[in-house]
């Protein structure tokens, strides 16, 4: 389960998965099912196409400015803004009836999520980007018309390409205009939950291990956390706790491991998780932090038991 968390959230998840692979030899693409939301949707596209490598973030010839410029060019692409009438219909009118974030859903924004679809294509290739992974994969967006989540890749969801799904799932309100697919408008899947971990229960049988990586649901906050950080973490941890409780009650024999960014990682990735300049520092801090995280017995024993493959003939 790869949660949302902006540009730095993607860097955190990439580093966390690479650290686990280095420690265990387990390939994340061997996961029986992968669920991605927002920035986690982008990482999901890399995982499912064997493209989760250091080159996904930094090229051999790069300096930090090169990485920042490349991410900014892909993420922040300007495009045609959504028509005002659609915002009135899908954002303002529902927002008047139910004040809150709903008011901003569907609002005009300076950037288009088309650049995110192109970013997926740049990493996994045009043919793969226009198809769907062969292995069970779900990417979550929020349908403005129905006011509910849509898990692309699951039964009953519209047929879309992996690139379209990532763009729809990552269209953060107020930053990106809603992403249109088949005449319907979608925004960031994080609107309804940052993780959507409960979707794993759609798998036909219980899994031995459920690994949740949640960039915006920190259990321990950094000392200088700002108000909006505390709010996102509070909402994220509450939603995730409910999802994990549902998994444990439905699959009592399954292990659930949740990973959150340590305060040292938060210092690198926040207060603005959409800042491309913070991607490399977040990645590096995460690798350092994961050494400590995986060294904790309560984490390592569970991960080792499920992901480390014994080479002993008797095992």
BELQUI-V11847 format. One line per field, one symbol per residue. ss: DSSP state (H for helix, E for strand, - for the rest). burial: # if it has 16 or more other ideal C-beta (glycine too) atoms within 10 Angstrom, else .. A space follows every 10 residues. Layout:
BEGIN
ss: ???
burial: ???
END
This chain:
BEGIN
ss: -E---HHHHH HHHHHHHHHH HHHH---HHH ---EEEE-HH HHHHHHH--- ---HHH---- ---HHHHHHH HHHHH-EE-- ---HHHHHHH HHHHHHH--- HHHH------ EE-HHHHHHH HHHH-HHHH- ------EEEE EEE----EEE EE-------- -HHHHHHHH- -----E--EE E--EEEEEHH H-----HHHH HH------EE EEEE------ ------HHHH HHHHHHHHHH HHHHHHHHHH ----EEEEEE --HHHHHHH- -----HHHHH HHHHHHHHHH HHHHH-HHHH HHHHHHH--- -----
burial: ########## ########## #.##.#.##. #.######## #########. ##...###.. ......##.# ##.####... .#...##..# ##.##..... .######.#. ########## #.##...##. .##..##### ####....## ###...#..# ########## ###.###### #..####### ########## ......#..# ########.. ##..#...#. .##..##.## ..##..#... #..####### ##..###### ..#.###### ###.###.## ..##....#. ..#..##... .....
END
